[in-house]
Amino acid sequence: MRVRVLGCSGGIGGHLRRTTAMLVDNDLLIDAGTGVADLSLAELALIDHVFLTHSHLDHIASLPLLIDSVSDLRDKPLTVYATAATLDIIGRHIFNWAIWPDFSVIPSREKAIMRFQSICLGQSVRLGERTITALPAEHTVPAVGYQLDSGLGSLVFTGDTTANDAFWPVVNRIANLRYLLIETAFPNRDQMLAEISKHLCPKMLANELKKLSIPAEIYISHLKPSQIELTMAEIQACAGDFKPRMLQNNQVFEF
């Protein structure tokens, strides 16, 4: 399995600031933030599956434009996987004809070029040799993280989340865990804001990582563009023993 980071920032501004999206092999997306827009039309047309962690704009911004851009280049529907709650939100507020056409009924409900597939927490979807499993997340809207398992190794992405005791027992049972991508959206001075918005700050991250009982390479996502240096310095001070590194745009994981 090859995972290419198309975006991992908590905001935009500059050629390296793209919001959350990861391309798995050449046919699957985890989230569809602004990073998807850097793909060529040919690359976009190859995407058959999109797994959404939640409905916030920085994680879905490119989805409406993606399906519109490649609709005439595909001979089968693009499948969007998410929890029923997330699919309901984007159906009511995005693909509602007022904000964007409802491609789940275009050109007809029977021959739609996009289809929604609901998944439940803990459910696994098998696509060839790859298994994608929805993991617990705790956010201001219904949310999940994902485990990507190639059979030889696993990458876990927390999605947007705050302190979450339900997440770690599941992760600690992943025998082939290689990589953990975990968010930290705010510096410590904004801990109250992190708690209200259900994100992490470095102090909270350190407490969460203490719950990890198996080895993994740890990468930090969702850093606010104007606070990257401060937040990463605080992460090193609070959680340096775990050797966390900043997730980079265009970084590639193979496992």
MARGUVO-851421 format. One line per field, with one value per residue (C-alpha): residue in one letter; x, z, y. Coordinates in pm, 1 decimal. Last residue first. Example, Ala and Ser with C-alpha at 12.3 -4.5 7.8 and 13.67 -1.06 7.14 Angstrom:
% residues 2
resn: c(S; A)
X: c(1367.0; 1230.0)
Z: c(714.0; 780.0)
Y: c(-106.0; -450.0)
This chain:
% residues 255
resn: c(F; E; F; V; Q; N; N; Q; L; M; R; P; K; F; D; G; A; C; A; Q; I; E; A; M; T; L; E; I; Q; S; P; K; L; H; S; I; Y; I; E; A; P; I; S; L; K; K; L; E; N; A; L; M; K; P; C; L; H; K; S; I; E; A; L; M; Q; D; R; N; P; F; A; T; E; I; L; L; Y; R; L; N; A; I; R; N; V; V; P; W; F; A; D; N; A; T; T; D; G; T; F; V; L; S; G; L; G; S; D; L; Q; Y; G; V; A; P; V; T; H; E; A; P; L; A; T; I; T; R; E; G; L; R; V; S; Q; G; L; C; I; S; Q; F; R; M; I; A; K; E; R; S; P; I; V; S; F; D; P; W; I; A; W; N; F; I; H; R; G; I; I; D; L; T; A; A; T; A; Y; V; T; L; P; K; D; R; L; D; S; V; S; D; I; L; L; P; L; S; A; I; H; D; L; H; S; H; T; L; F; V; H; D; I; L; A; L; E; A; L; S; L; D; A; V; G; T; G; A; D; I; L; L; D; N; D; V; L; M; A; T; T; R; R; L; H; G; G; I; G; G; S; C; G; L; V; R; V; R; M)
X: c(390.0; 479.7; 436.1; 484.2; 518.8; 371.5; 277.8; 469.7; 367.6; 566.3; 762.0; 692.7; 988.7; 775.9; 1016.0; 965.3; 608.4; 586.9; 900.7; 901.4; 529.5; 591.8; 848.8; 605.5; 330.6; 550.7; 698.4; 362.0; 159.6; 66.9; -21.5; -234.4; -108.1; -352.5; -109.0; 164.6; 353.6; 434.9; 637.4; 492.5; 577.2; 301.4; 153.4; -6.0; -191.4; 101.7; 42.6; -283.8; -125.9; 144.6; -117.6; -310.9; -2.6; 76.9; -274.7; -552.0; -887.9; -1242.2; -1339.3; -1400.8; -1098.5; -866.0; -997.7; -922.2; -576.4; -497.9; -177.4; -71.1; -42.9; -337.2; -428.9; -245.7; -358.5; -233.0; -79.6; 36.0; 262.4; 381.9; 109.5; 134.9; -9.7; -300.1; -441.3; -297.3; -492.4; -828.2; -737.8; -625.0; -932.4; -1197.5; -1001.8; -1035.2; -875.1; -955.7; -1012.9; -980.3; -873.1; -685.5; -497.6; -357.7; -114.2; -87.7; 163.2; 208.2; -161.0; -201.5; -398.4; -524.6; -675.5; -912.4; -1038.5; -1403.4; -1627.4; -1977.0; -1946.7; -1764.1; -1496.5; -1414.3; -1274.9; -1319.3; -1178.9; -1328.2; -1138.8; -987.4; -855.8; -638.4; -568.1; -848.3; -1076.9; -1199.5; -1408.7; -1387.5; -1651.3; -1539.7; -1759.8; -2021.7; -2004.6; -2252.4; -2200.2; -2297.9; -2300.2; -2167.7; -2214.0; -2579.9; -2723.7; -3029.5; -3081.4; -3058.8; -2809.1; -2733.6; -2909.9; -2607.6; -2459.0; -2678.0; -2588.2; -2396.0; -2477.4; -2852.5; -2884.8; -2848.9; -2512.5; -2353.4; -2579.0; -2836.0; -2629.4; -2310.9; -2480.2; -2662.4; -2342.2; -2170.5; -2446.0; -2455.0; -2083.1; -1862.7; -1781.3; -1813.1; -1822.7; -1745.0; -1983.9; -1879.2; -1797.0; -1592.1; -1454.3; -1778.5; -1814.1; -1447.5; -1463.0; -1803.2; -1700.5; -1380.9; -1545.2; -1792.8; -1519.4; -1256.9; -1371.4; -1443.7; -1184.2; -1127.9; -1505.0; -1596.7; -1804.9; -1614.7; -1350.7; -1441.6; -1340.7; -1337.5; -1331.1; -1299.6; -1020.7; -871.6; -1039.1; -862.0; -523.7; -609.5; -738.3; -411.0; -390.0; -323.1; -695.0; -689.7; -483.6; -786.4; -952.1; -1091.7; -1064.0; -883.9; -877.5; -861.5; -769.7; -401.5; -233.8; -391.0; -413.2; -435.0; -635.0; -642.5; -595.2; -318.4; -52.5; 267.3; 213.3; 130.4; -170.7; -426.4; -535.0; -496.6; -242.9; -220.9; -262.3; -188.2; -9.4; 76.1; -8.2; 128.0; 0.0)
Z: c(377.7; 175.3; 319.5; 101.0; 207.9; -52.1; 219.6; 535.4; 867.9; 1148.9; 1350.0; 1686.0; 1866.9; 2144.1; 2412.2; 2271.0; 2398.8; 2599.6; 2491.5; 2136.4; 2108.1; 2237.0; 1964.3; 1707.5; 1825.6; 1818.4; 1474.5; 1318.5; 1460.0; 1154.3; 941.9; 1210.4; 1248.2; 1123.3; 1126.7; 1352.3; 1267.2; 1496.9; 1397.6; 1591.2; 1885.7; 2103.3; 2433.5; 2325.0; 2622.7; 2700.0; 2353.6; 2473.7; 2763.8; 2535.9; 2282.8; 2552.3; 2648.2; 2279.2; 2189.4; 2064.2; 1894.5; 2025.7; 1938.1; 2303.3; 2423.0; 2162.9; 2240.4; 2608.1; 2518.0; 2317.4; 2501.8; 2455.1; 2078.7; 1860.6; 1597.9; 1705.6; 1490.9; 1489.1; 1212.5; 1356.8; 1141.2; 1148.0; 1324.1; 1242.7; 1568.6; 1582.9; 1931.2; 2079.7; 1822.5; 1945.5; 2311.9; 2218.5; 2048.3; 2320.2; 2563.6; 2335.6; 2412.7; 2105.8; 1746.9; 1383.8; 1183.1; 1387.8; 1096.4; 1150.9; 908.0; 905.0; 786.9; 584.3; 532.0; 363.7; 655.1; 654.4; 993.1; 985.1; 1213.2; 1274.2; 1315.9; 1410.3; 1462.3; 1735.5; 1753.4; 1927.1; 1704.3; 1718.9; 1430.1; 1089.0; 920.9; 571.2; 449.9; 141.3; -56.3; -301.2; -135.4; 199.5; 409.3; 785.3; 1034.8; 1380.3; 1376.8; 1109.9; 736.5; 501.4; 127.0; -76.8; -455.4; -719.3; -1096.2; -1054.7; -1288.6; -1088.3; -919.1; -1254.5; -1440.8; -1168.4; -851.8; -621.2; -800.9; -598.3; -753.1; -534.6; -281.0; -351.0; -534.5; -199.6; -238.4; 22.6; 326.2; 331.2; 161.1; 335.1; 674.7; 601.2; 476.2; 798.6; 1016.0; 814.8; 874.4; 573.0; 240.6; -90.2; -394.9; -736.5; -982.6; -1288.2; -1647.8; -1563.8; -1773.5; -1803.8; -1427.0; -1381.3; -1297.3; -1126.3; -893.5; -796.7; -758.8; -500.3; -314.8; -307.9; 11.7; 205.9; 486.0; 529.6; 505.5; 807.9; 733.1; 902.1; 847.9; 482.6; 277.9; -97.8; -345.1; -724.9; -793.9; -1139.7; -1292.2; -1045.4; -1163.5; -1526.9; -1433.4; -1258.8; -881.6; -704.3; -630.1; -395.3; -148.0; -77.5; 140.3; 22.0; 305.8; 273.6; -100.7; -306.3; -663.6; -718.2; -429.5; -132.3; -186.7; 136.5; 196.4; 471.9; 391.1; 170.3; 276.5; 89.2; -198.9; 27.9; 246.7; 360.7; 692.5; 944.5; 717.8; 609.6; 232.0; -57.3; 162.2; -49.7; 83.9; -94.6; 0.0)
Y: c(-58.9; 248.6; 596.6; 905.3; 1268.6; 1505.9; 1760.9; 1690.0; 1539.1; 1696.9; 1446.1; 1286.9; 1125.6; 967.2; 1096.7; 1445.9; 1464.3; 1786.0; 1973.0; 1835.5; 1908.9; 2262.1; 2322.5; 2177.9; 2414.2; 2722.5; 2647.8; 2562.6; 2852.7; 3060.2; 2756.9; 2585.8; 2228.6; 1963.4; 1669.6; 1534.0; 1215.5; 924.2; 618.7; 328.1; 105.2; -46.8; 74.8; 403.1; 554.7; 784.9; 928.4; 1083.4; 1268.6; 1407.7; 1516.3; 1703.0; 1899.0; 1963.1; 2087.9; 1860.9; 1922.9; 1913.9; 2273.0; 2361.6; 2164.2; 2312.1; 2661.1; 2608.3; 2478.7; 2791.8; 2882.7; 2520.5; 2552.5; 2444.7; 2184.8; 1872.3; 1579.1; 1224.0; 1014.6; 682.9; 466.6; 106.2; -92.6; -464.5; -600.1; -357.0; -428.6; -109.0; 91.8; -39.4; 13.4; 367.3; 508.8; 471.9; 690.9; 992.9; 1326.5; 1538.3; 1439.8; 1540.8; 1236.8; 980.0; 828.0; 479.0; 316.5; -61.2; -318.3; -635.4; -707.2; -370.5; -226.5; 132.7; 215.5; 509.5; 787.2; 859.4; 1162.2; 1280.0; 1656.5; 1847.7; 1577.3; 1249.2; 975.7; 598.4; 390.5; 300.3; 17.1; 12.4; -322.6; -353.0; -670.6; -596.4; -344.3; -478.7; -241.6; -284.1; -173.2; -62.5; 248.8; 200.1; 257.0; 422.8; 398.8; 705.9; 682.6; 914.2; 888.0; 789.7; 527.7; 415.5; 751.9; 922.3; 1141.2; 1237.7; 1114.8; 1077.2; 1376.6; 1609.9; 1943.1; 2188.9; 2462.8; 2494.4; 2161.3; 1975.0; 1804.4; 2030.3; 2088.1; 1809.0; 1538.7; 1648.1; 1619.5; 1292.3; 1132.8; 1236.2; 1087.3; 764.3; 723.4; 771.0; 607.2; 794.7; 567.8; 720.1; 563.5; 362.4; 453.7; 759.9; 1045.0; 1245.6; 1283.2; 1368.6; 1739.2; 1728.5; 1446.8; 1625.6; 1967.0; 1837.8; 1643.1; 1917.7; 2090.6; 1769.0; 1760.7; 2135.2; 2183.8; 1974.9; 1663.9; 1384.3; 1114.5; 1072.8; 767.1; 832.1; 542.8; 517.1; 767.9; 710.1; 1018.0; 1245.3; 1121.0; 1193.1; 1538.5; 1609.0; 1615.6; 1945.8; 1992.9; 1694.0; 1897.6; 2118.4; 1856.0; 1523.7; 1276.5; 941.3; 897.6; 579.2; 491.0; 563.3; 381.7; 559.9; 935.0; 1133.2; 1449.1; 1709.0; 2073.1; 2209.7; 2456.5; 2375.3; 2621.0; 2911.6; 2990.3; 2733.3; 2585.1; 2303.6; 2141.3; 1777.7; 1783.5; 1553.3; 1298.9; 995.0; 650.5; 344.5; 0.0)
